[in-house]
Amino acid sequence: MVREVSESCVESLLAEIVLSYCSGFYANKPELAARRIEAIGFQVGHQLSERYTMDRPRFTDNLDAIKFICKDFWSELFKKQIDNLKTNHRGTFVLQDNRFRWLAHMSVDPSVQASGNIQDPSAMAENKSAQATGMHLYFPCGIIRGALSNLGIECAVSADISNLPAFVNRTCTPPTLSFCYSCMTEAVLFTQLLSEKWLFQSAVSSF
Amino acid sequence: MAPAAPKSGDVIFASVDRVNAELFTLTYGAIVRQLITDLEEVEEVNKQLDQMGYNIGVRLVDEFLAKSSVSMCVDFRETADVIAKVGFKMFLGVTASVTNWDAEGTTCSLILEDNPLVDFVELPDTCQGLHYCNILSGVVRGALEMLRVALPEVFKQLRLIRAKEVEEVSMKTEVTWLRDMLRGDDVFELQVKLLKQVPEEYPYKDDE
């Protein structure tokens, strides 16, 4: 029988990491905070993938490893598989989760959506809320990067969200989370993590 | 309307969303490791873990009250029992026991024999003085501070206000580790001590 804890424990812990690093230690340095949070995720992903691949033979290629992440690994973590996997066959993969559990209880400040339209052209408000939720994504990105690293694949992982639920009681589609993963040589790995906006745009343009 | 009977910890734990404890254990371990790297001083790490736990406890207590149907006005003894049997069970999946009550009923020990936070964990010698599970002490402290109990008899002697009797106070506690399995003890023992408090003084007299 696998030992379990309540999901609130994990969610509280993750919220606290983000709070401590973003508002505490590195209050004015979001990039440093992001790196620390990602590093924590990396360690977790690394150890988890080791445990979940103990009885398996080594993966023969990148695609098999990614499929493992999408199916077995994601099932162990979130009790569901990745909903959609896309690739450009040149080293970039996009993993899409249409109901990402860790964001299910997060929403955007209703004042941002005063016009009732999520694509409100208020750039600053959008930026702030995107930044806040973006911080919560570094941990799962780190988990994926750590898991793949243990399987022998060096990569950079970035994430993007669409359709966050709102406080206002109305029907919304559940949050959709896309992970974009790109195979890179180690030399450029470090810079990729810091400029993930660049990474995502370049991945999109290469489709 | 009679309040709903309090539910047992097992029942609540079976009804909440649960995840693999490994994710929780490894995430906590990675956090502690990262904090040690960033803060370097073991005492600083202890303090930070306690603070994080406090913030978590303050939030978790809402879920605790909502799901356990525990009534708000109980005494410290009952509260400690409920935290141990229901609180720990519904979140961590393990029950604690309450022992070592002092004569005044303001200090007790929570004993944990099974702790998901420390599965597969061994402390290296470089971490002398680290309270690995310090987040738990923060959680207990934060949760208790949000709960209100009847003012214990022994504190009523300290009362200074003349106006209407204040019967309830929030529980400010001091929580310390007495025994730690990662240091070779046989159980985890958390001492919870209710701090002497004077009920709030009202700046104006009652108009009744």
Interface residues (C-beta under 8 A of the other chain):
Chain A: V2 R3 E4 V5 S6 E7 S8 C9 V10 S12 L13 L14 E16 I17 L19 S20 F25 R36 A39 I40 G41 Q43 V44 Q47 L48 R51 E76 L77 K79
Chain B: F13 V16 D17 R18 V19 N20 A21 E22 L23 F24 L26 T27 Y28 G29 A30 I31 R33 Q34 D38 Q48 Q51 M52 N55 I56 R59 L60 E63 M90 F91 L92 G93 P116 D119
